[in-house]
Amino acid sequence: MTPVELSRTVLRAVRRAVDEGELSVAVPARAVVTPPGPGGRGDYATNIALQLARPAGRPPLQVAEILLPHLSSTEGVAAVEITGPGFLNIHLDRAAVTSLVRRIRGAQDTRSAQDTRSAQDAQSSQGNRPRQGPAPAPLPYGHSDTLAGHVVRLRVPYDIRAEVVADALVRIVGSQGGRVEVDHIRPPVNAEIADTHLAGPGEAAPPREPSAGEPGPGRPGEATESSRPRNGTTGSDSPSDPESATAPIDLRPVPAPEDPTPLGPDALRWALLHPAAHDRPRITADLLVQRAANPLFRVRYAHARARALTRNAAALGFTGTPGDLNTPDALPTSRAALAVTTPDAPAAPPLAVAIPDVTTPLVSALTEYPSTLARAATHRAPDRLARHLVVLADALLAFQHTVLPRGDEKPSAAHRARLALAEAAGTVLAGGLSLLGIDAPEYL
């Protein structure tokens, strides 16, 4: 369950309390859901009770007690606690995490197995009657068919950044079932200069036919023959074609201030895709440096670490298996840790150091990946995908230290479950980088 979904869940709980006459307030437009602050517990916390206390004419604690049973009965929520003046602390059901990991791993494993069977069938069918093809493989995690039958028609100038963005959008829109058609806009100034050179001294330049996607000789903004709808269509000769309903879109990101080709293909793509289209990209050698300040390095390094964890676990004799991440033999046993992880434990002493939660940010980043990819496709913004990969990579790098046993510790069910979660994150990172056209190295 993502923070956005959890915010909707909180609003539904408020609406149920209002419908049942327990609260007399207007349901707010949004509910803020964030990771719990100091003294908080669980995966997320919300201050909705404090927000509704004044309009409800009740103390915040009483409002929180009214909302607690409505939140606790929601699917995907394991428990809800009240802390402080009326904060609702929400514990998510870890079974949902197991289902998430299985979904990511299942799509990858099924596609790999079908690729292997297809190769074997191709070899065995040489000279024989061809066998029946395998069933369609499930879509990779985050991919969907929400844009099936939809064509995005892009018009791009002859600029390297526009070319790179359009190339990434071909794959990103394709991941949602759509299709991208790219047309190039001929620069009118350069074209007129070229036409002038064709004419002799003192002669007028010959009339030039406008190219596809280039405005004609009419007034600015006036529809030309190439863009005016014909035969009752929306700009296409085939009125019954559902894929012809999208008008051309001019894709004009801010150009790079200098030639990015010396960076190499991967750093070049990242430099041009990571900033938003309205931001000027920074062409700097810092993208080639392997250090934490380089977001491209962090994303690729996180993927390499996920693959290294698989190799190291194999050397220790265990593999990743989706399951419970918090089995008893994997919980920390220090007083400070028990004060944070045990719901009924007393408050930690002032000098106790709380162990940070490194699981929730990773699970949240994985859960939000499909919606981020869908928004990147619908808004034609590959920078949204690039920035989310940075969030996912940072969460994985913070989580990786919990995966392998330490010292004399034996591999447990929790270690296998955490390895499966790390492997799932590596799979998503590799898929996201592939959509951007960037290599995901096994070793780094």
C-alpha positions as CSV (number, residue, x, y, z in Angstrom):
1,M,0.0,0.0,0.0
2,T,1.5,3.3,-1.1
3,P,1.2,6.6,0.9
4,V,-1.3,7.8,-1.7
5,E,-3.4,4.7,-1.3
6,L,-3.1,4.9,2.5
7,S,-4.2,8.6,2.4
8,R,-7.4,7.5,0.5
9,T,-7.9,4.8,3.1
10,V,-7.7,7.4,5.9
11,L,-10.3,9.5,4.1
12,R,-12.6,6.5,3.7
13,A,-12.3,5.9,7.4
14,V,-13.3,9.5,8.1
15,R,-16.2,9.1,5.7
16,R,-17.5,6.0,7.4
17,A,-17.3,7.6,10.8
18,V,-19.3,10.6,9.4
19,D,-21.9,8.3,7.7
20,E,-22.4,6.4,11.0
21,G,-22.9,9.6,12.9
22,E,-19.8,9.3,15.0
23,L,-18.3,12.5,13.7
24,S,-20.0,15.6,12.4
25,V,-17.4,17.2,10.1
26,A,-16.8,17.8,6.4
27,V,-14.6,15.1,4.9
28,P,-11.3,16.8,4.0
29,A,-9.9,16.7,0.5
30,R,-6.7,15.1,1.5
31,A,-5.0,13.4,4.5
32,V,-1.3,13.7,5.1
33,V,0.4,10.4,5.6
34,T,4.1,10.3,6.4
35,P,6.7,8.0,8.0
36,P,6.4,8.3,11.8
37,G,8.5,10.9,13.5
38,P,10.4,10.5,16.8
39,G,8.4,8.5,19.3
40,G,6.1,7.2,16.6
41,R,5.6,3.6,15.7
42,G,4.5,1.5,12.7
43,D,5.1,2.1,9.0
44,Y,3.2,5.4,8.6
45,A,1.5,8.1,10.7
46,T,-1.2,10.6,10.1
47,N,-2.4,13.7,12.0
48,I,-5.9,13.5,10.6
49,A,-7.4,13.4,14.2
50,L,-5.6,16.7,15.1
51,Q,-6.9,18.2,11.8
52,L,-10.5,17.3,12.5
53,A,-10.5,18.0,16.3
54,R,-11.5,21.7,16.1
55,P,-14.3,21.3,13.4
56,A,-15.6,18.2,15.3
57,G,-15.6,20.0,18.7
58,R,-13.8,17.0,20.3
59,P,-10.4,16.4,21.7
60,P,-7.9,15.0,19.2
61,L,-7.5,11.8,21.2
62,Q,-11.2,11.2,21.1
63,V,-11.3,11.7,17.3
64,A,-8.4,9.3,17.0
65,E,-10.2,6.7,19.0
66,I,-13.3,7.0,16.8
67,L,-11.2,6.6,13.6
68,L,-9.0,3.7,14.9
69,P,-11.5,0.8,14.4
70,H,-12.4,2.0,10.9
71,L,-8.7,2.1,9.9
72,S,-7.9,-1.2,11.6
73,S,-10.6,-3.1,9.6
74,T,-9.0,-2.0,6.3
75,E,-7.4,-4.7,4.2
76,G,-3.6,-4.3,4.1
77,V,-3.5,-2.7,7.6
78,A,-2.3,-5.0,10.4
79,A,-2.7,-2.7,13.4
80,V,-3.2,1.0,14.3
81,E,-1.9,2.7,17.4
82,I,-2.5,6.1,18.9
83,T,0.6,8.1,20.1
84,G,1.2,11.6,21.4
85,P,-1.7,14.0,21.3
86,G,-3.6,11.9,18.7
87,F,-1.4,10.7,16.0
88,L,-2.6,7.5,14.3
89,N,0.3,5.1,13.7
90,I,-0.4,2.5,11.1
91,H,1.3,-0.9,10.8
92,L,1.0,-2.4,7.3
93,D,0.2,-6.1,6.8
94,R,3.6,-7.8,5.8
95,A,1.7,-10.4,3.8
96,A,1.2,-7.6,1.3
97,V,5.0,-7.3,1.0
98,T,5.3,-11.0,0.4
99,S,2.7,-10.8,-2.4
100,L,4.5,-7.8,-3.9
101,V,7.9,-9.7,-4.0
102,R,6.2,-12.8,-5.5
103,R,4.6,-10.6,-8.2
104,I,7.9,-9.0,-9.2
105,R,9.8,-12.3,-9.1
106,G,7.0,-14.3,-10.7
107,A,6.8,-12.1,-13.8
108,Q,10.6,-12.3,-14.2
109,D,10.8,-16.1,-13.6
110,T,7.9,-16.9,-16.0
111,R,9.4,-14.8,-18.8
112,S,12.8,-16.3,-18.3
113,A,11.4,-19.9,-18.4
114,Q,9.3,-19.2,-21.5
115,D,12.3,-17.7,-23.2
116,T,14.2,-20.9,-22.5
117,R,11.4,-23.1,-23.7
118,S,11.0,-21.1,-26.8
119,A,14.7,-21.5,-27.6
120,Q,14.5,-25.3,-27.0
121,D,11.4,-25.6,-29.1
122,A,13.0,-23.7,-32.0
123,Q,16.0,-26.1,-31.9
124,S,13.9,-29.3,-31.6
125,S,11.4,-28.2,-34.4
126,Q,14.1,-27.7,-37.1
127,G,13.1,-30.1,-39.9
128,N,9.9,-31.1,-38.1
129,R,6.4,-29.8,-37.8
130,P,6.5,-26.6,-35.7
131,R,5.1,-26.9,-32.2
132,Q,2.4,-24.8,-30.8
133,G,3.8,-21.5,-29.4
134,P,3.9,-20.9,-25.6
135,A,1.3,-18.9,-23.8
136,P,1.9,-15.1,-23.6
137,A,4.3,-14.2,-20.9
138,P,3.0,-11.9,-18.1
139,L,3.9,-8.3,-18.3
140,P,7.0,-7.2,-16.4
141,Y,6.2,-5.5,-13.1
142,G,5.0,-1.9,-13.6
143,H,4.0,-2.6,-17.3
144,S,0.3,-2.5,-18.2
145,D,-2.0,-2.1,-21.2
146,T,-3.7,1.1,-20.0
147,L,-2.6,2.9,-23.2
148,A,-3.4,0.0,-25.6
149,G,-4.5,1.3,-28.9
150,H,-3.2,4.8,-28.1
151,V,-0.7,6.5,-30.4
152,V,1.4,9.4,-29.2
153,R,2.6,11.5,-32.2
154,L,5.7,13.5,-31.3
155,R,7.2,16.2,-33.4
156,V,10.8,16.8,-32.3
157,P,13.5,19.2,-33.6
158,Y,16.9,18.1,-34.7
159,D,18.4,18.3,-31.2
160,I,20.2,15.6,-29.3
161,R,18.2,16.0,-26.1
162,A,14.9,15.9,-28.0
163,E,16.1,12.8,-29.8
164,V,17.1,11.1,-26.5
165,V,13.8,12.0,-24.8
166,A,11.8,10.8,-27.7
167,D,13.7,7.5,-27.8
168,A,13.0,6.9,-24.1
169,L,9.4,7.7,-24.5
170,V,9.0,5.1,-27.2
171,R,9.9,2.4,-24.6
172,I,8.1,4.1,-21.7
173,V,4.8,4.6,-23.5
174,G,5.2,1.1,-25.0
175,S,5.5,-0.3,-21.4
176,Q,1.9,0.9,-20.9
177,G,0.7,-0.7,-24.2
178,G,0.8,2.5,-26.3
179,R,2.8,3.4,-29.3
180,V,4.9,6.5,-30.2
181,E,5.4,8.0,-33.7
182,V,8.2,10.5,-34.0
183,D,8.4,13.1,-36.8
184,H,11.1,15.7,-37.1
185,I,10.6,19.4,-37.5
186,R,12.8,21.0,-40.1
187,P,14.3,24.2,-38.7
188,P,12.7,27.0,-40.8
189,V,15.7,29.4,-40.5
190,N,18.3,26.9,-41.7
191,A,15.9,25.7,-44.4
192,E,15.5,29.3,-45.7
193,I,19.3,29.8,-45.7
194,A,19.7,26.6,-47.7
195,D,17.0,27.7,-50.2
196,T,18.8,31.1,-50.6
197,H,22.0,29.3,-51.5
198,L,20.2,27.3,-54.2
199,A,19.1,30.6,-56.0
200,G,21.5,32.5,-58.2
201,P,22.8,36.0,-57.4
202,G,20.0,38.5,-57.4
203,E,17.4,35.8,-57.9
204,A,14.5,35.1,-55.6
205,A,14.6,31.8,-53.7
206,P,12.3,29.2,-55.3
207,P,9.1,28.4,-53.4
208,R,9.6,25.5,-51.0
209,E,6.9,23.0,-50.0
210,P,6.5,22.7,-46.2
211,S,7.7,19.5,-44.8
212,A,5.5,17.2,-42.6
213,G,4.8,18.8,-39.3
214,E,6.0,22.3,-40.5
215,P,3.6,25.2,-40.5
216,G,2.6,26.3,-44.0
217,P,2.4,29.8,-45.3
218,G,-0.8,30.7,-43.5
219,R,-1.1,33.0,-40.4
220,P,0.6,31.9,-37.2
221,G,-1.6,29.3,-35.4
222,E,-3.8,28.7,-38.5
223,A,-4.4,25.1,-39.4
224,T,-2.6,24.0,-42.6
225,E,-3.4,21.3,-45.0
226,S,-1.1,18.9,-43.2
227,S,-2.7,19.4,-39.8
228,R,-6.3,20.4,-40.6
229,P,-8.8,17.5,-40.0
230,R,-10.1,15.9,-43.2
231,N,-13.1,13.7,-44.0
232,G,-14.5,14.3,-40.5
233,T,-11.5,12.8,-38.8
234,T,-9.1,14.2,-36.2
235,G,-6.2,14.7,-38.7
236,S,-6.0,11.3,-40.2
237,D,-7.3,9.7,-43.4
238,S,-8.8,6.8,-41.5
239,P,-11.8,7.9,-39.5
240,S,-12.5,4.5,-38.0
241,D,-8.9,4.1,-36.7
242,P,-8.9,4.6,-32.9
243,E,-5.2,5.1,-32.9
244,S,-5.5,8.3,-35.0
245,A,-7.3,10.4,-32.4
246,T,-4.1,12.0,-30.9
247,A,-3.0,15.4,-32.2
248,P,0.7,15.9,-32.8
249,I,2.7,17.1,-29.8
250,D,5.7,19.3,-30.0
251,L,8.4,17.9,-27.8
252,R,10.9,20.7,-27.2
253,P,13.0,20.1,-24.0
254,V,15.6,22.8,-23.1
255,P,18.7,21.9,-25.2
256,A,22.0,20.9,-23.6
257,P,24.4,23.8,-23.2
258,E,27.2,21.8,-24.8
259,D,27.9,18.6,-26.6
260,P,27.2,15.7,-24.2
261,T,28.7,12.9,-26.4
262,P,32.1,12.9,-24.6
263,L,30.2,11.5,-21.5
264,G,29.5,8.2,-23.3
265,P,26.1,6.7,-24.0
266,D,24.9,5.9,-20.4
267,A,26.0,9.1,-18.8
268,L,24.8,11.1,-21.8
269,R,21.3,9.6,-21.5
270,W,21.1,10.2,-17.8
271,A,22.3,13.8,-18.1
272,L,19.6,14.5,-20.7
273,L,16.8,12.5,-19.1
274,H,17.1,13.1,-15.3
275,P,16.3,16.8,-15.4
276,A,12.7,17.9,-16.2
277,A,12.1,19.1,-19.8
278,H,12.0,22.7,-18.7
279,D,15.4,22.5,-16.8
280,R,18.7,22.9,-18.5
281,P,20.8,19.7,-18.2
282,R,24.2,19.9,-16.6
283,I,26.9,18.4,-18.9
284,T,29.6,17.6,-16.4
285,A,32.3,14.9,-15.8
286,D,30.8,14.4,-12.3
287,L,28.4,11.9,-14.0
288,L,31.5,9.7,-14.7
289,V,32.7,9.6,-11.1
290,Q,31.9,6.6,-8.9
291,R,30.8,8.4,-5.7
292,A,27.7,8.8,-3.7
293,A,27.1,12.4,-5.0
294,N,26.5,10.9,-8.5
295,P,22.8,9.7,-8.7
296,L,23.6,7.7,-11.8
297,F,26.3,5.8,-10.0
298,R,24.0,5.2,-7.0
299,V,21.3,3.7,-9.2
300,R,23.7,1.4,-11.1
301,Y,25.6,0.5,-8.0
302,A,22.4,-0.5,-6.2
303,H,21.6,-2.8,-9.0
304,A,25.1,-4.3,-8.9
305,R,24.8,-4.7,-5.1
306,A,21.5,-6.6,-5.5
307,R,23.2,-9.1,-7.9
308,A,26.2,-9.3,-5.5
309,L,23.9,-10.2,-2.6
310,T,22.5,-13.1,-4.7
311,R,26.0,-14.4,-5.4
312,N,27.1,-14.0,-1.7
313,A,24.0,-15.7,-0.5
314,A,24.6,-18.7,-2.8
315,A,28.1,-18.9,-1.4
316,L,26.5,-19.2,2.1
317,G,24.1,-21.9,0.9
318,F,20.8,-20.1,0.7
319,T,18.6,-18.4,-1.9
320,G,15.9,-15.7,-1.8
321,T,12.4,-16.9,-0.8
322,P,9.5,-14.4,-0.3
323,G,8.2,-14.5,3.3
324,D,8.1,-12.7,6.6
325,L,10.8,-10.1,7.0
326,N,10.5,-9.9,10.7
327,T,10.8,-13.4,12.0
328,P,11.8,-13.7,15.7
329,D,15.4,-14.9,15.1
330,A,16.1,-11.9,12.9
331,L,14.8,-9.2,15.3
332,P,17.4,-7.1,17.1
333,T,17.7,-7.9,20.8
334,S,19.0,-4.6,22.2
335,R,16.9,-2.6,24.6
336,A,16.7,0.3,22.2
337,A,15.6,-1.9,19.3
338,L,12.9,-3.6,21.5
339,A,11.6,-0.2,22.5
340,V,11.0,0.6,18.8
341,T,9.9,-2.7,17.3
342,T,7.7,-4.1,20.1
343,P,4.3,-2.4,20.0
344,D,3.6,-2.8,23.8
345,A,7.1,-2.0,25.0
346,P,7.6,1.1,27.2
347,A,9.1,4.3,25.9
348,A,12.8,4.1,25.2
349,P,15.2,5.8,27.7
350,P,16.6,9.2,26.7
351,L,20.0,7.7,25.8
352,A,18.6,4.8,23.8
353,V,19.3,4.9,20.0
354,A,16.4,3.8,17.8
355,I,17.2,1.5,14.9
356,P,16.0,3.2,11.7
357,D,13.3,1.5,9.6
358,V,15.0,0.6,6.3
359,T,12.3,-1.8,5.1
360,T,9.3,0.6,4.7
361,P,11.1,3.1,2.3
362,L,12.1,0.2,0.0
363,V,8.7,-1.4,0.0
364,S,7.1,2.0,-0.6
365,A,9.4,2.7,-3.5
366,L,8.6,-0.7,-5.1
367,T,4.9,-0.2,-4.6
368,E,4.9,3.2,-6.2
369,Y,6.9,2.1,-9.2
370,P,3.9,1.1,-11.4
371,S,2.1,4.4,-10.8
372,T,5.3,6.4,-11.4
373,L,5.9,4.6,-14.7
374,A,2.3,5.2,-15.8
375,R,2.6,8.9,-15.0
376,A,5.9,9.1,-16.9
377,A,4.1,7.6,-19.9
378,T,1.0,9.8,-19.8
379,H,2.8,13.0,-19.0
380,R,5.7,12.2,-21.5
381,A,8.2,12.8,-18.7
382,P,11.0,10.2,-18.5
383,D,12.5,12.4,-15.7
384,R,9.8,11.1,-13.3
385,L,11.1,7.6,-13.9
386,A,14.7,8.6,-13.5
387,R,14.1,10.4,-10.2
388,H,12.1,7.5,-8.8
389,L,14.9,5.1,-9.6
390,V,17.2,7.3,-7.5
391,V,14.7,6.9,-4.6
392,L,14.5,3.2,-5.1
393,A,18.3,2.9,-5.3
394,D,18.8,4.9,-2.1
395,A,16.3,2.7,-0.2
396,L,18.0,-0.5,-1.4
397,L,21.4,0.7,-0.4
398,A,20.1,1.4,3.1
399,F,18.4,-2.0,3.2
400,Q,21.2,-4.1,1.9
401,H,23.0,-4.4,5.2
402,T,20.2,-6.4,6.7
403,V,20.2,-9.2,4.1
404,L,23.2,-11.4,4.8
405,P,23.9,-13.1,8.1
406,R,26.6,-11.5,10.3
407,G,29.4,-13.2,12.2
408,D,28.3,-16.7,13.5
409,E,24.6,-16.0,12.6
410,K,23.0,-18.8,10.5
411,P,20.8,-18.0,7.5
412,S,17.2,-17.8,8.6
413,A,13.8,-17.4,6.9
414,A,14.1,-13.7,7.5
415,H,17.4,-13.6,5.6
416,R,15.8,-15.5,2.7
417,A,12.9,-13.1,2.7
418,R,15.1,-10.0,2.7
419,L,17.2,-11.4,-0.1
420,A,14.1,-11.9,-2.1
421,L,13.1,-8.3,-1.5
422,A,16.5,-7.0,-2.5
423,E,16.5,-9.2,-5.6
424,A,13.0,-7.8,-6.5
425,A,14.4,-4.2,-6.1
426,G,17.3,-5.1,-8.4
427,T,14.9,-6.4,-11.0
428,V,12.9,-3.2,-10.9
429,L,16.1,-1.1,-11.2
430,A,17.2,-3.1,-14.2
431,G,13.8,-2.7,-15.9
432,G,13.7,1.0,-15.2
433,L,17.2,1.6,-16.5
434,S,16.4,-0.4,-19.6
435,L,13.4,1.8,-20.3
436,L,15.8,4.8,-20.2
437,G,18.2,3.0,-22.5
438,I,20.9,2.8,-19.8
439,D,22.9,-0.4,-19.1
440,A,22.5,-2.1,-15.7
441,P,25.8,-3.7,-14.8
442,E,26.1,-7.0,-12.9
443,Y,29.4,-5.8,-11.4
444,L,30.5,-2.3,-10.5
